[in-house]
Amino acid sequence: MSPPVLTTRKILLIVGGGIAAYKALELVRLLKKAGAEVRAVLTEGGAAFVTPLSLAALTGHPVRMGLFLPDDETTMGHIELSRWADLVVVAPATAGLIGKAANGLADDLASTTLLATDKRVLLAPAMNVRMWQHPAVQANVARLQGFAGLHGMAVVGPDEGEMACGEFGPGRMAEPSAILAAIEDLFEHPGAPGAADRPLAGRRAVVTAGPTFEPIDPVRGLTNRSSGKQGYAIAGVLAARGAEVTLVSGPTGLPVPAGVRRVEVETALQMQAATQAALPADIAVLSAAVADWRVDTVAGGKIKKAPGGPPTLALIENPDILAGVAAPGPMRPGLVIGFAAETTDLEANARAKRSRKGCDWIVGNDVSADVFGADGNTVLLVTAEGVDAWPRLSKTAVATRLVDRIVDHFTSRT
């Protein structure tokens, strides 16, 4: 059995200022558990939320804070520290740290280390939703991701949710488990992205994934067995190829792929609204397993068993999200890809669905056995040119092959 990917790896963690700094302590614990050695740089702002003693106790090493500390410089200077690491992780990455890194500014230990390092850097942004959505911040993030070679920085998150300030939206730092997954992915796929490795840079994509849940009463609902793994894998590969990806996800419990913005929803109506809000986009991959029906009236209290037997549920159709996105109009993406989960007659049903929905491609998905929750998948791709049947592959390999076709589609038109 091969050792864990992080065994003996050296991780330099830069903790920026923000309420999310407390999550850095859990990230250290997960990294250590995975076998990594961790050292920490704590910014002045970060020290307002977590203490050097806490980080030192968890990492097992002194915590660096100041740029000019003669005693520390005799042991591990900021240049040597940046060389020591196999990977630099900034969590939380504030707007200030992102702005300094993007523009080559270095006036404290954290920003100097980011400018001096010759290793990969992973950013986990965390800030107010309006700050995150500000054009200057978005431009700085895009600039960091677009730098050639080792200078191109990877990004994980942010998530969408309620902020400490009371506002709601994207800006919450990714959970430590998601950051850990992104770190492992960087070591498993060590190639530093450059322009040639990010052929979808400048393009926007929306991906739907997972199941929807339609409530019957406060404790019951209609749903399905979709794990969301295939859609999440597609979102991750699209982001790795340079696309700006919005992932509209039903309930899954999966970590957010690196560089992906996730919008969490529950019902089909919520998924429809979130998908439409993510437009315009160049690419739409609608892999979510949307419930076909919902109950006409959701009970306000738990429905009890009664002598007359089970209740009768009146069902109504949910909106057709795929057909809506694929419909002609100014908001239609240039490439719309749907999924057809079938247990019989896969090719015939997939062809019929492509024609009926008006999408460009359909990924026919054989769910007759060992698919839900598994890491493998058997699919075929239906396009106007014909049908391409793929062998059983891992869901990551399916995602990679599909995104290769997406890249070819746009490359052939430029």
Secondary structure as UniProt FT lines:
FT   TURN            5..8
FT   STRAND          10..15
FT   HELIX           19..21
FT   HELIX           22..33
FT   TURN            34..35
FT   STRAND          37..42
FT   TURN            44..45
FT   HELIX           46..48
FT   HELIX           52..59
FT   HELIX           70..73
FT   TURN            74..75
FT   HELIX           78..84
FT   STRAND          87..93
FT   HELIX           95..102
FT   TURN            103..104
FT   HELIX           109..116
FT   STRAND          120..125
FT   HELIX           129..133
FT   HELIX           135..146
FT   HELIX           149..151
FT   STRAND          154..156
FT   STRAND          159..162
FT   TURN            164..165
FT   STRAND          168..172
FT   HELIX           176..188
FT   HELIX           195..197
FT   TURN            199..202
FT   STRAND          204..209
FT   STRAND          214..215
FT   STRAND          221..222
FT   HELIX           229..240
FT   TURN            241..242
FT   STRAND          244..249
FT   STRAND          260..264
FT   HELIX           268..277
FT   STRAND          283..286
FT   STRAND          293..295
FT   TURN            307..308
FT   STRAND          315..317
FT   HELIX           321..326
FT   TURN            330..331
FT   STRAND          335..342
FT   HELIX           346..357
FT   STRAND          361..366
FT   TURN            372..373
FT   STRAND          376..377
FT   STRAND          379..383
FT   TURN            384..385
FT   STRAND          386..389
FT   STRAND          393..394
FT   HELIX           395..411
FT   TURN            412..413
//
